[in-house]
Amino acid sequence: MIVIKDTLISEELIEAQFMCNLKACKGMCCIEGDQGAPLLEEECEEIAKNLDKILPYLPKEQQDKIHEKGFSTIYPDGDLGTSMMEDGACVFIIKENGIVGCGVEKAYFDKQSTFHKPVSCHLYPVRVKTYKEFTSVNYNRWDICSPACTLGKEQQMPLYLFVENALVRRFGREWMDALKATAAHLEKEKKG
């Protein structure tokens, strides 16, 4: 484990190689799973503020679900996350050319919304969990991401660099610089 400030970081972030391959996986991480995307309280406020700009990007069925049940929920484990459709998909998914994407992100890129997307989605496959004494930062291995592992190896893309912008968004530049310095030190030690 790597320790930076009050975070415990799995060394897998440095050791694993990863690069999303949407042509292969079709964005299944937004459809599969037991819960919606984890949300921070402040993200709920941002989504609510931008919801009128996001809704037009979503299919009617999802708009209806959001109007009826809301866009977020508290799951049985106590975690806050995006609501899900009956088939398990996130309420914010859109499909373009057979690939699942995010309506929240599409509205942002079209400059209609000021909110990019939940940081948990931006970080994926890295998962962050906050506890009383520390925050854990781990690699969430999932078989649907195996094409991303293959592409990451081909491109020699370390996981922590693939999600660098998201890590900076979540923890700040100083934290990321410390992680990069640690990665460089570990690489140097490995080479002897």
N, C-alpha and C positions, 0 to 999 in steps of 0.2 A: 504494500500500500504506500501511496505517496501522500504526504500531509502538506497542505498549503493553507495557512490561516486555520479556519475551523472546518476545512473540508478534508475528507478521506477519499482519495482517488485511486481507483483500480489501475494497476500497471497495464492492464489490457488496453487502456486508451492509447498507450504509447506503442504497445506490441502489436495490436491488431491492425490490419489494413482493411480499408473500407471506402467504398464510393458508390452511392446510390446508383442503381441501374434500373430506372423506371421502365425502360423498354422490356426488360425481363420480368420484373415483379409486378408491374402495372399499378403500383401504389397500394398494394394490399394491406400495408400497415395501417391504413385509414379505415379499413373495413373489418379486419380480423381483430380478435381480442375480446376480453371480458369487460372492459371499461372503455369509456371515451378518453380523449387526450387529457392528461393532467393539466389543471389550470391553477394559476396563482390568483389570489383575491383581486389584486390590482388588474389582472388581465380580464376578469369578468367585468370590471368597471369600463375598461377600454372597449371591449366587445359591445357592451350595452350602449356606449356612446356612439358607436359606429354601426350598430345593427341595421338601421334603415338603409345604409349604403351597401351592406353585405347581402341582405336578403334578396335583392334582385338577381344576384348571381346563383342563387340556389334553386333547384327544382321545387315546384309547388308543394309536393309531398313533404319536403323538408321544411319549407316555410310554414306549412300548416302545423307540423310537429313542434316547431319553435314557438309559434303563437299559442299552442295548446299547453305545452309542458315546459317551455323555456329552453334556453340553449345550454344550460349547465345543470348539474345534479351532484349530490353527495352520494358517493358509492358506499356499499356496506363496510368497507375498510376505513371509512371516514375521509377518504380523499375526494377532493373537488375535481370534477372533470366535465368535459363536454357531454351533452346528452347524446344518446344513440338512437338510431332507427331500430325497428323491430328485428331487422336482419343483422344487427350488430355494427352497422356502419356509423361513423360519426355524422352528426346532423349537418356538418358543414362541407361534406364532400361534393365535388362536382366531377363529371366525367367528360373528358375531351380526347377524342381519337383513341378510345378504348383504355385510357389511362386515368386513374383516379387522382384528382388534385384537390386543392382546398379553395373553397369559395372566399374565405377570409383573406387568404393570400392573393387571390386573383383581384379582389376589390382593392387591395393595397397596391399591387403592381399597376393597376389601372388608375391609380391616384384618386380613388373614390373614398378610401378609408385611410385613417392614420395609424391603424393597428396592423402590424405585419402578419403574425399568426402566433398561437401559443408557443412559448419558448420550449416547451416539452416536445413539440413537433419539430421545431427548428433544430433541436439537439439530437433527435432520434438518429441512431440507436443508443445514444447515451441517455441514461435515466438518472435523475437527481431526486434524492429523498432527504427531507429535512427532519432531523431528530432533535431532541432537547439539547444535547451537548455538541452535535456536529451535523454536517451535511455530507451524505455519501454521493459519490459520482461514479457510476458503474456502466459497463458495457452490457447491454441487454441483447444477448444472442437469441436469434429467432431464425428458424429454418427458411422462412420466406425471404430473408435477406441474404441467402447464400449467393445469389448472383452479384450482390454488392461486395461480398467478400472476395469473390473471384476477380471482379473488376478492380477492386482496391489493390489486390496483389499485382495485377497486370500493370497498373498505373503507379505502383509503389507509393500509395497514399495512406499514411498513418491515420488512424481514426481521429485522433485529437486534432489533426490539421484539417481533416474533412469537415469537422464541426467547429472549427476555430471561431467563426463569426458568432455562432450561437453561444459558445462558451464565454466569449467576450461580453455578449449581451447579458448573460446570466450572472457572471462573476466579475467582469471588468478586465481592462487591459493589463493591469499590474498582475492580477492572478494568472492570466494567460501567459504573460512573459515568464512568470515563475515556473509554470508547467513546461514551457518550451526549454528553459534552462535545465530543468530536471531531466527532460527527455534527452537533451544533448549530453548531459553528464552520464546518464545511464548507457547511452550509445557508446560513449568514449570508454567507459568501464568494460563494456561487452567486448570491444575490440582489443582490449588489453593494453 
